[in-house]
């Protein structure tokens, strides 16, 4: 049973659809990335998972429980950083956690001390929040999310506004939570490099629709694209096409291998045709190049959303 399951979700605000026929499953025990540009529907989808936003149509389940019908029970073991965390600046971090824990259930001082240590705020928990740096506020928000001993942690742009050092610290804290506590973590982020370092599986949203779900390995696989360096690239392409060894070429340096064809066949055929091969390398695609290409394809394929 998946930790999170959305089934054919629609959400409209007035005449504007924010999410359209969205189905998604987040497996247990994974760090799952939710990607998309601003306005793609990420925050709306997370809002529905947390019961803050009511879907127009569809079903939302967390830990097998219907969030719409059994919200309190479904979210009992869920922690979240959603949108911009708000604290009482004139109170200490410790006092803020005391107050905020009243919304998630009883929380003894021992548990507060435990999460303060986990997020690296020990020694500053009794200082006023107004004296905290942006990174310390982010750690306090994470401490609040950890209070109920969650099995599922939902993080909406947790590194937003952090400097490189703060991003590094947050990344390693997330990895520790996953590794040492076995949490399922849903991470929404626009920082593709962070997603690439953290997540095992991703979902990409575009105009409120799911345009890709799969493992990170599936997203960045080269799909038989090879960089070929030869004295005469057009001549090499003609030879390879005559032997039906490639399915296409681009940019005067890349070839797309036909199904079942290896680079050894390419080299052998070109050398026999009198064309020396200086370099032949399978292309390593990054998450960024995959994402940008997917956005271009999705924009061309989908009509624009209705305006208000």
C-alpha positions as CSV (number, residue, x, y, z in Angstrom):
1,X,0.0,0.0,0.0
2,X,1.5,3.4,-1.0
3,X,2.0,6.0,1.7
4,X,0.3,8.7,-0.5
5,X,-2.3,8.0,-3.2
6,X,-4.1,10.6,-5.3
7,X,-6.7,9.2,-7.7
8,X,-8.1,11.3,-10.6
9,X,-7.9,14.6,-8.6
10,X,-9.3,17.8,-10.0
11,X,-9.2,21.2,-8.4
12,X,-10.5,24.4,-9.8
13,X,-10.5,27.9,-8.4
14,X,-13.3,29.8,-10.1
15,X,-12.9,29.0,-13.8
16,X,-9.2,28.3,-13.5
17,X,-8.2,24.6,-13.2
18,X,-5.2,24.2,-10.9
19,X,-5.0,20.4,-11.0
20,X,-6.5,18.2,-13.7
21,X,-7.1,14.5,-13.4
22,X,-4.0,14.0,-11.3
23,X,-3.2,10.5,-10.2
24,X,0.0,9.8,-8.1
25,X,1.4,7.2,-5.8
26,X,4.2,7.8,-3.3
27,X,5.8,4.4,-2.2
28,X,6.7,3.9,1.4
29,X,10.2,4.5,2.5
30,X,11.3,6.7,-0.4
31,X,12.4,10.3,-0.9
32,X,10.0,11.3,-3.6
33,X,10.4,14.5,-5.6
34,X,7.5,16.7,-6.8
35,X,8.7,19.0,-9.6
36,X,7.2,21.7,-11.7
37,X,7.3,25.4,-12.5
38,X,5.6,28.0,-10.4
39,X,1.8,27.5,-10.9
40,X,2.2,23.9,-12.0
41,X,0.0,22.7,-9.2
42,X,2.6,21.4,-6.7
43,X,1.4,23.4,-3.7
44,X,-2.3,22.7,-4.6
45,X,-1.5,19.0,-4.7
46,X,0.3,19.1,-1.3
47,X,-2.5,21.2,0.2
48,X,-5.0,18.5,-0.8
49,X,-2.7,15.8,0.8
50,X,-2.8,17.8,4.0
51,X,-6.5,18.5,4.0
52,X,-6.0,22.2,3.6
53,X,-7.4,22.3,0.1
54,X,-10.6,20.4,-0.8
55,X,-10.5,18.7,-4.2
56,X,-13.3,19.4,-6.7
57,X,-13.2,15.7,-7.7
58,X,-11.2,12.6,-6.8
59,X,-9.8,10.8,-3.8
60,X,-6.8,11.5,-1.5
61,X,-5.4,8.8,0.7
62,X,-2.5,9.0,3.2
63,X,-1.4,5.7,4.8
64,X,-4.5,4.1,3.3
65,X,-6.9,6.5,4.9
66,X,-9.2,8.9,3.1
67,X,-8.0,12.4,4.0
68,X,-11.4,13.9,3.1
69,X,-13.4,11.6,5.4
70,X,-10.9,10.8,8.1
71,X,-8.5,13.8,8.1
72,X,-7.4,13.8,11.8
73,X,-6.7,10.0,11.7
74,X,-5.0,10.1,8.3
75,X,-2.6,12.9,9.3
76,X,-1.9,11.8,12.8
77,X,1.6,10.7,11.9
78,X,2.4,13.3,9.2
79,X,4.8,16.2,9.6
80,X,5.0,19.1,7.1
81,X,6.6,22.3,6.1
82,X,4.0,23.9,3.9
83,X,4.2,27.3,2.4
84,X,6.1,29.9,4.6
85,X,6.3,28.9,8.3
86,X,5.2,31.6,10.7
87,X,6.5,31.9,14.2
88,X,6.1,34.3,17.2
89,X,9.2,36.3,16.7
90,X,9.2,37.7,20.3
91,X,9.1,34.2,21.8
92,X,11.9,31.6,22.0
93,X,12.2,28.7,19.6
94,X,11.4,26.4,22.5
95,X,8.2,28.4,23.4
96,X,7.1,28.4,19.8
97,X,7.4,24.6,19.7
98,X,5.4,24.3,22.9
99,X,2.6,26.4,21.4
100,X,2.7,24.8,17.9
101,X,2.7,21.3,19.4
102,X,-0.8,21.9,20.7
103,X,-2.0,21.7,17.1
104,X,-0.5,18.2,16.6
105,X,-1.2,16.6,20.0
106,X,0.6,16.2,23.3
107,X,4.4,16.6,23.1
108,X,6.5,16.1,26.3
109,X,9.6,18.3,26.8
110,X,11.8,15.2,26.1
111,X,10.5,15.1,22.6
112,X,11.0,18.8,22.0
113,X,14.6,18.4,23.2
114,X,15.1,15.5,20.9
115,X,13.9,17.3,17.7
116,X,15.9,20.5,18.7
117,X,19.0,18.4,18.8
118,X,18.1,16.6,15.6
119,X,17.8,19.8,13.6
120,X,20.9,21.4,15.1
121,X,19.3,24.1,17.3
122,X,20.6,22.9,20.6
123,X,22.0,25.8,22.6
124,X,19.8,28.4,20.7
125,X,16.4,27.0,21.5
126,X,15.8,29.5,24.3
127,X,16.8,32.6,22.2
128,X,14.1,34.7,20.7
129,X,13.2,33.7,17.1
130,X,13.7,37.3,16.0
131,X,17.5,36.7,16.5
132,X,17.5,33.6,14.3
133,X,19.0,33.5,10.8
134,X,17.0,32.3,7.9
135,X,18.7,29.0,8.1
136,X,17.8,28.7,11.8
137,X,14.2,29.5,11.1
138,X,14.2,26.7,8.5
139,X,15.6,24.3,11.1
140,X,12.9,25.4,13.6
141,X,10.2,24.7,11.0
142,X,11.6,21.3,10.5
143,X,11.7,20.7,14.2
144,X,8.0,21.6,14.3
145,X,7.3,19.1,11.5
146,X,9.1,16.4,13.5
147,X,7.2,16.8,16.7
148,X,4.5,14.2,16.1
149,X,7.1,11.5,15.3
150,X,5.9,11.3,11.7
151,X,6.1,8.4,9.4
152,X,5.6,10.7,6.5
153,X,7.3,14.1,6.1
154,X,6.0,16.5,3.5
155,X,8.4,19.4,2.6
156,X,7.3,22.2,0.3
157,X,10.4,24.1,-0.9
158,X,12.3,23.5,2.4
159,X,15.5,25.2,1.1
160,X,13.7,28.3,-0.2
161,X,15.8,31.4,0.6
162,X,18.7,29.5,2.1
163,X,22.3,30.2,1.3
164,X,24.5,27.4,-0.1
165,X,25.6,26.4,3.4
166,X,22.0,26.2,4.6
167,X,21.0,24.2,1.6
168,X,23.8,21.8,2.3
169,X,22.8,21.4,5.9
170,X,19.1,20.9,5.0
171,X,20.0,18.2,2.4
172,X,22.1,16.2,4.9
173,X,19.4,16.5,7.6
174,X,16.8,15.1,5.1
175,X,19.1,12.2,4.2
176,X,19.7,11.5,7.9
177,X,15.9,11.4,8.6
178,X,15.4,9.0,5.8
179,X,18.4,6.8,6.6
180,X,18.2,6.7,10.4
181,X,14.4,7.0,11.0
182,X,13.2,5.3,7.8
183,X,10.7,8.1,7.0
184,X,8.8,8.5,3.7
185,X,9.6,12.0,2.5
186,X,7.8,14.0,-0.2
187,X,9.9,16.8,-1.4
188,X,8.6,19.7,-3.5
189,X,11.5,21.8,-4.9
190,X,12.5,23.9,-7.9
191,X,16.2,23.2,-7.2
192,X,16.8,20.3,-9.6
193,X,20.3,19.7,-8.4
194,X,19.0,19.1,-4.9
195,X,16.3,16.7,-6.2
196,X,18.9,14.8,-8.1
197,X,21.0,14.3,-5.0
198,X,18.1,13.4,-2.7
199,X,15.3,11.6,-4.5
200,X,14.9,8.1,-5.8
201,X,11.6,8.7,-7.7
202,X,10.0,11.9,-9.1
203,X,6.8,13.2,-10.5
204,X,6.7,16.2,-12.9
205,X,3.7,18.4,-13.0
206,X,2.9,20.8,-15.9
207,X,-0.3,22.9,-16.0
208,X,-1.8,20.8,-13.2
209,X,-1.2,17.5,-15.0
210,X,1.2,14.6,-14.3
211,X,3.5,14.5,-17.3
212,X,6.1,12.1,-15.9
213,X,6.4,9.7,-13.0
214,X,9.3,7.3,-12.6
215,X,12.6,6.7,-11.0
216,X,15.4,9.2,-11.3
217,X,17.4,6.6,-13.2
218,X,14.6,6.4,-15.8
219,X,14.5,10.2,-16.1
220,X,18.2,10.6,-16.8
221,X,18.9,7.6,-18.9
222,X,20.5,8.4,-22.2
223,X,18.0,6.5,-24.4
224,X,20.8,5.4,-26.7
225,X,22.0,8.9,-27.5
226,X,25.7,8.9,-28.4
227,X,28.2,11.7,-29.0
228,X,30.2,10.9,-32.1
229,X,33.4,12.7,-33.1
230,X,34.6,11.9,-36.7
231,X,36.3,13.9,-39.5
232,X,33.1,14.1,-41.5
233,X,29.9,13.8,-39.4
234,X,27.4,14.1,-42.3
235,X,29.2,11.4,-44.2
236,X,29.2,9.2,-41.1
237,X,25.5,9.7,-40.7
238,X,24.9,8.7,-44.3
239,X,26.9,5.4,-43.8
240,X,25.1,4.6,-40.6
241,X,21.7,5.3,-42.1
242,X,22.4,3.1,-45.1
243,X,23.2,0.2,-42.6
244,X,20.1,1.1,-40.5
245,X,22.2,1.5,-37.4
246,X,20.8,4.8,-36.2
247,X,17.3,6.3,-35.6
248,X,18.4,9.9,-36.0
249,X,21.0,12.6,-35.4
250,X,21.2,16.1,-34.0
251,X,23.5,19.1,-33.6
252,X,26.1,17.7,-35.9
253,X,27.6,15.6,-33.1
254,X,24.9,13.2,-31.6
255,X,23.5,10.0,-33.1
256,X,20.5,8.0,-31.7
257,X,21.3,4.3,-31.9
258,X,18.7,2.0,-33.4
259,X,17.2,-0.6,-31.1
260,X,19.7,-3.3,-30.2
261,X,22.7,-1.6,-31.7
262,X,25.8,-1.0,-29.6
263,X,28.7,1.4,-30.1
264,X,31.0,-1.4,-31.2
265,X,28.8,-1.9,-34.4
266,X,29.0,1.8,-35.1
267,X,32.8,1.9,-34.8
268,X,33.3,-1.2,-36.9
269,X,31.0,0.0,-39.7
270,X,32.6,3.5,-39.9
271,X,36.1,2.2,-39.9
272,X,35.3,-0.3,-42.6
273,X,33.9,2.6,-44.6
274,X,37.2,4.5,-44.3
275,X,35.9,7.0,-41.6
276,X,38.1,7.0,-38.5
277,X,36.3,7.4,-35.1
278,X,38.1,9.9,-32.8
279,X,35.5,9.6,-30.0
280,X,32.2,7.8,-29.3
281,X,30.6,8.3,-25.9
282,X,27.1,7.6,-24.6
283,X,25.5,10.8,-23.4
284,X,24.9,11.3,-19.7
285,X,21.7,13.3,-19.4
286,X,21.1,15.5,-16.4
287,X,17.8,16.0,-14.6
288,X,17.9,19.6,-15.7
289,X,18.1,18.7,-19.4
290,X,15.4,16.0,-19.0
291,X,13.1,18.5,-17.2
292,X,13.6,21.3,-19.7
293,X,13.0,19.0,-22.6
294,X,9.9,17.6,-21.0
295,X,8.6,21.1,-20.3
296,X,9.0,22.0,-24.0
297,X,7.2,18.9,-25.1
298,X,4.4,19.4,-22.6
299,X,3.9,23.1,-23.5
300,X,3.6,22.2,-27.2
301,X,1.2,19.3,-26.5
302,X,-1.2,21.0,-24.0
303,X,-3.5,24.0,-24.5
304,X,-3.2,26.9,-22.0
305,X,-5.3,26.9,-18.9
306,X,-8.3,29.1,-18.7
307,X,-7.8,32.5,-17.2
308,X,-9.9,33.9,-14.4
